Amino acid sequence: MLDLRWLKPLNAELITKHAKECGKVLVVDEGRQTGGISEEIFTAIDEHAGSSIVKKRVTGKDSYIPLAAAANLVLVSEQDIYKATEDQLL
């Protein structure tokens, strides 16, 4: 697991190193799928390691983020993460 607590500058070398070691990448991003940081991470991996790395992402819905309990309708859930992880391991 590589916890990206920084996004700028994005450490593409470190991300690529871990992606090569594992051969698989799962990006969890609460932001929207379109235009989110997961796209930049996948691009960095493809540019530095080629497209042979298996990549999957779990993101929020392509919507605005509503307030209060309604946010749970569009944000990433634990179940979404478990399912994506399980899919990658099988």
C-alpha positions in Angstrom: 0.0 0.0 0.0 1.3 3.4 -0.9 -0.6 6.2 0.8 -0.4 9.3 -1.4 -0.8 12.2 1.1 0.7 14.5 -1.4 -0.5 15.2 -5.0 1.8 17.9 -6.1 4.4 17.1 -7.0 3.2 13.6 -7.8 6.0 11.2 -7.1 5.7 9.2 -10.3 8.9 7.3 -9.8 7.9 6.0 -6.4 4.4 5.1 -7.6 5.9 3.3 -10.6 8.4 1.4 -8.5 5.6 0.0 -6.3 3.4 -0.8 -9.3 6.2 -2.8 -10.9 6.9 -4.7 -7.6 3.2 -5.6 -7.2 2.1 -5.9 -10.8 -1.3 -4.6 -9.8 -2.6 -1.2 -8.8 -5.8 -0.2 -7.0 -6.4 3.5 -6.7 -9.1 4.7 -4.3 -10.1 8.3 -4.8 -13.1 10.0 -3.3 -13.1 12.5 -6.1 -15.0 12.2 -9.3 -13.9 9.5 -11.8 -13.6 11.9 -14.7 -10.7 14.3 -14.3 -9.7 12.7 -11.0 -6.2 12.0 -9.7 -6.5 8.3 -10.6 -6.2 9.3 -14.3 -2.9 11.1 -13.6 -1.6 8.1 -11.5 -2.5 5.7 -14.3 -0.8 7.9 -16.9 2.3 8.1 -14.8 2.4 4.3 -14.5 1.9 3.8 -18.2 4.5 6.3 -19.1 7.2 4.8 -16.8 6.3 1.1 -16.6 4.3 0.4 -19.7 0.7 -0.8 -19.8 1.4 -4.3 -18.5 0.4 -3.3 -14.9 -3.1 -4.3 -14.0 -4.9 -1.2 -12.9 -8.3 -0.7 -11.3 -9.8 2.3 -9.6 -12.6 3.0 -7.1 -13.9 6.6 -7.3 -16.8 8.7 -6.4 -19.6 9.1 -8.9 -19.3 11.7 -11.6 -21.5 14.1 -9.8 -21.2 17.1 -7.4 -20.7 16.1 -3.8 -23.9 16.8 -1.9 -23.9 17.7 1.8 -24.7 15.6 4.9 -25.9 12.0 4.5 -26.6 12.5 0.8 -22.8 12.5 0.3 -22.9 8.7 1.0 -24.7 8.2 -2.3 -21.8 9.4 -4.4 -18.7 8.9 -2.3 -16.6 5.7 -2.2 -17.8 3.1 0.3 -15.9 0.4 2.1 -17.9 -2.1 0.2 -16.7 -0.6 -3.1 -13.1 -0.9 -1.9 -13.5 -4.5 -0.7 -15.1 -5.5 -4.0 -12.4 -3.9 -6.1 -9.7 -5.5 -4.0 -11.3 -8.9 -4.2 -11.7 -8.6 -8.0 -8.0 -7.8 -8.3 -6.9 -10.8 -6.2 -8.9 -13.3 -8.1 
